[in-house]
Amino acid sequence: MQIGEHVRTDTGWEVVDESPTDDRGITIGSNFMIGNGYVGYRGTRPDQRADGFVGCFVSDTHDMADGVRRELASVPNGLYVRLSADGLPLTFDPAQAAEVELDVRTGECTHRSTWTNGTSEALVSVRRFASLDDLHLMMQQVTVVATHEMELRVHTGIDPEVWSLHGDHLGRVITTREDGLATARCTTPESKVDIAVASSWRFGPDSSQLWPGDDITITSAMAVATSNDDDVPFGPLERSFESAESAIELGYREALERSATRWADFWDTADVVIQGESTMAAQAALRFSIWHNRIATPAHSDRLPIGARGLSCQAYQGAAFWDQEMFNLPAFLLTAPEIARSILVYRWRTLDGARRKAERLGYEGAFYAWISGTTGDELCPDFFFDDVITGRPIRNHFNVWQMHISPDIALTVERYWNVTGDDGFIVDHGAEIVFEVATFVSSFVTFVPHRDRYEIIRLLGPDEWHENVDNEVFTNRVTQIALGAALRIHGWMAEQHPDRLAELDVGDRVDRWRDVHEKLYVPEPDADSLLIEQFDGFFALEDTTPEVLSERLIHPEEYWGWPNGVAVHTQVSKQPDVVQLFAVDPTYPLDVQRANYAFYEPRCAHGSSLSHSVHATVAARLASIEPDLIDQAVEYFMATATLDLESTQQDSVGGTFIGGMHTAANAGAYQTAVFGFGGVRIADGRVCIAPAVPPAWTSITFALVIRGQRLDVTASHDGHVVTSRPTNDARVELVVGDADPAELEPGGALRW
Amino acid sequence: MQIGEHVRTDTGWEVVDESPTDDRGITIGSNFMIGNGYVGYRGTRPDQRADGFVGCFVSDTHDMADGVRRELASVPNGLYVRLSADGLPLTFDPAQAAEVELDVRTGECTHRSTWTNGTSEALVSVRRFASLDDLHLMMQQVTVVATHEMELRVHTGIDPEVWSLHGDHLGRVITTREDGLATARCTTPESKVDIAVASSWRFGPDSSQLWPGDDITITSAMAVATSNDDDVPFGPLERSFESAESAIELGYREALERSATRWADFWDTADVVIQGESTMAAQAALRFSIWHNRIATPAHSDRLPIGARGLSCQAYQGAAFWDQEMFNLPAFLLTAPEIARSILVYRWRTLDGARRKAERLGYEGAFYAWISGTTGDELCPDFFFDDVITGRPIRNHFNVWQMHISPDIALTVERYWNVTGDDGFIVDHGAEIVFEVATFVSSFVTFVPHRDRYEIIRLLGPDEWHENVDNEVFTNRVTQIALGAALRIHGWMAEQHPDRLAELDVGDRVDRWRDVHEKLYVPEPDADSLLIEQFDGFFALEDTTPEVLSERLIHPEEYWGWPNGVAVHTQVSKQPDVVQLFAVDPTYPLDVQRANYAFYEPRCAHGSSLSHSVHATVAARLASIEPDLIDQAVEYFMATATLDLESTQQDSVGGTFIGGMHTAANAGAYQTAVFGFGGVRIADGRVCIAPAVPPAWTSITFALVIRGQRLDVTASHDGHVVTSRPTNDARVELVVGDADPAELEPGGALRW
């Protein structure tokens, strides 16, 4: 079944792109990457090099080579294979059928194509995976089938010529090479991370003279390790060598099987099954998205961020944005809470960086970095984009005004606690995060005596095209929620963990949190129109549409936003703050959500990959009172789930490359499926389920893990059911449909 | 003696421009305008029309014809005279000597030139003045001398084709014409002001056939009146008719004499005499400046603003800026306090507009308009300049962030009181202004609990190239001074005028003023470097020079300022906030002033016409500890005094015409002479005098009017003297030099 222009699926587990041509190299390389959260290897052909956007990005290798951007290193390519026939190089023949396939059930990617040198040609099949069993390991099997007699020569080993956005992160590469094994070592020039790559390979059969139909297979095991890894007691070189050698001994099939077993464990809770007559495209795009969100996530560590582009490229510096808590994490929260926990522990470990940022800017507490690497210090440069018209740098204020990042994290801490009941996390980590955020926001707000309220001014909300605004409703509301979380957790700690509370030395800061929480202004819906103004003065801006603004562009890569972009003085948003607010806080009355969705949706230009899933989730929810919206929800769902497959976002803005996998959109596909159509939401500390199954679908089935209990939900037009596995050991409190909270016993079911 | 490239003076009272060519039409028209504070008539030739920038601007005729800018009307031209010889039009011959002369002692302007039509030519002399005796009246005498026999024909009357920046403010013009008299009536389209112009003329002798050496004189009296005038009991047409007719009866010479008598009264206190061997250029430029400041000022009314370009053109909407209190008014404060009073009463009359602005923007009290017309409502549009590169409008925040305008006015109220002792003004007007400003600034400031202080954030200071800055020292300090003034005046009122105080209903607002006054953060000099940071983070900006920035320009008319101009992220200023601060608050220690002057002076690009006089004044003061600075002071003095004569400022920025007379620079020349070289300052409520006479000058002599007492000051290298006229009736307390305060008796003198 066709998913998009270039992509099809046959079973709902794999996606197949039938046009893996070089002009689509950036897209193909990202979509068909392999990875495991430790390493990401782009879906390029084995003979490609830097100019083909070959990259293998390793977590925790941040380095600043150009003096400006700190980004992940692109390590030497240990899966490099070059072929020649009868003395002439074989290269990919774009004129003949080719395809690249990713099976997300096992994590294996296969390229199939014909390579030619003008006189000879061969069918080349490349299978490849990154192991979820040994995170250092990637394996590849290149099978060459001759269509006529030829003398085939294979060149393999480690190629240091890899794609890198901002400078060379390898420095001097020391290589060794013996029969069937090569190694490369280097140290990142600025951050001094030692990186080792080992590549082992085997040929079979060991003959270079092929007859028509003969095949030869080159099996390679590439392993990478760094001095920052926890599991390299004898250093990265030893570790990479050991991984590569033992994998090549084990063989491709067995190594793949071990990894696939781990993927099966993941899918056991992560899978969302969409049934229906023509749902296979949606199904495959959704799984593709869920998988990519997972391989973007360094789940092996609790001290690493999820990069906004995962490990697909170096854009956005391999660092965490608010995307991490608002998009990536929620896709794990109810399926793999241990990953959600690691992510939040990362935020705890980076508190000092956030404290340094707050202090530097004159605030108290923890102002989390807009772009957060391993230390939590702000990585976002003052000048992010260039003005493509004048060539002058633009002073974007992502790093100093987009303060909602801190309350976003704090409210996620409380949600994690609500869902998992993980008191230990709160005591050891969560409380400190939330308290430091409460202190920060209390130092950021402004008290306006003559209105007897706190306001938050000079903001940049999620809609980044409107900088320097006041009382942006998303920011004000999440700040209020975060303060509430701090007060609730403070109260609980005072009762349950007074010693730890004393250690955290809150003192009378709590009085200020309470005062700000009580008196913080949050824009309310208008009594008549029910509209919530995105920020003070928004409704007075020019009321126009993204289409009109497109026509005002002078240059196609222009930044639309602040200070002088076409959207700044208009009501057109990059992403919809008010709709985003409902995604985060579903407690707003449905008629308020409906009125605002209707107003803001046509004004959103979707300049961010984060916006589609938010629209989809809220539209699905609104289908209960506005049934027509379900179709728009499905459209937006497909938009987020195929955003990378169809490559619908700009690769470059204002001279800055921002391509690669949009991990927040990937996670957003899960969110739309489960929080939108599945109707799952967390309100007042409880999980609620109120599904809205699209008419063209028969059912949606997904798992929930709540307080350690495994539940299974199936929503269909005939009714919905949530069951608790008999192996569970505790009751779960749930709200289903419009009912009052109910308790679900192990082995029991709730139907409605 | 030559003053500049084109201009000379012969006596120190007049300036003569020897190149009144059409390419310099804007400059010549402004410099050689005639005026009296009620009307301004540009120094164009009588045969010129709209394309020659002919304009007659009348105070209190604000009208918005284009729906965007409210500006003064340019009224029909009643001094229009066209000549022809032998049937062919005579026009100005730029190839022959011509000059235009302005004698500021009498206010008379004379153009002398040769007009030709290819075959005939005539010497044409045009004398012209605007009466200070009858403000409605302008008179002109055109004398034509034939160089050979010719049949001369004269066409005169009222020409409605006048220069207007933004639209036609005349609408339908109803004209009448009979022998020797024409009238024109119209109503401004938007504001509905009725305007009448009458023009009477006489020829002499009454012959059209001229022989070589024969002359003919056309005497015209043009009078204008509007329905907004106070003195038009029978309507504007009657008033203009009456003025024109009686003037033509009286004759040019007698009418000029009556006006000149008034000018003599003005000069009696306003003149500043510079003596020395080659001081005539400085002398003439200074008097030229003082005169222009006076004719810009609607001293006849206490309900009209001083336009930033006076009545020389429509730029800046004929409206008041902070220039009015910080530049124009101080030039009257010690010479014509009744004019200073009128200006401040204007601010009192516009309190409601300022209150509306404050309320609209969410503040309390009075936030004075950045561009203030007759009602005090904000005239400054949100988008003032265009980006000349993209053609898009720039959102300048002059109108919402440049809050120092309010404290500027408040502190001037107190200074006026200090100098005049005019208690009645404080009771009736001043206290209300000061209290409303104190309330406003108290609502604008931000309390930062963790620093236990008030700060002022999101500011635009006098240096308009740096918007959205925090704790800009000029703004913070004038705010503190204004709050101090409110507390002092409140204390005095409580003692002396409790009933009026009760009427003003201050209530507990005074407690907040006191709290803010006590805890307001004002950046202090660094202990080592003595430098005061212009605003938070200024020292971290790129340290470069105006010259370097010039080279970065893409377009010569580019706006250098916020948001994307070349100066924004640098230490280059449009005008120097910190030096400006010393001009307003001379109490900073001299070594602090010296260190900061040395730092900031080379970083100032003088993008504003306000900056030169401020540098000059402070440099002259610093000469006491840094003698070399006196030369720089003289240079800056000449720069401000000849700024219009030499036309050194840009006429247009970002597509907006900003040419015309720079009245603040004109007033700044007086300030430099008297406050700089004369060393007059007001500190702790007293007038202090500590002159610094430039080496090339012999002496400076000027008058001071303090508490109604006329003093005369002469400063010279041999010593200084201040005398009190015997006709005075009270002692005056003064501080001269380094001495303690002394009392000066009527008829007495202080020498030092």
Chai-1 contact restraints between the chains, C-beta under 6 A:
chainA,res_idxA,chainB,res_idxB,connection_type,confidence,min_distance_angstrom,max_distance_angstrom,comment,restraint_id
A,E364,B,H450,contact,1.0,0.0,6.0,A-B,restraint_1
A,I389,B,T390,contact,1.0,0.0,6.0,A-B,restraint_2
A,T390,B,I389,contact,1.0,0.0,6.0,A-B,restraint_3
A,T390,B,I554,contact,1.0,0.0,6.0,A-B,restraint_4
A,S443,B,H450,contact,1.0,0.0,6.0,A-B,restraint_5
A,T446,B,T446,contact,1.0,0.0,6.0,A-B,restraint_6
A,F447,B,F447,contact,1.0,0.0,6.0,A-B,restraint_7
A,H450,B,E364,contact,1.0,0.0,6.0,A-B,restraint_8
A,H450,B,S443,contact,1.0,0.0,6.0,A-B,restraint_9
A,R458,B,R458,contact,1.0,0.0,6.0,A-B,restraint_10
A,P563,B,P563,contact,1.0,0.0,6.0,A-B,restraint_11
A,N564,B,N564,contact,1.0,0.0,6.0,A-B,restraint_12
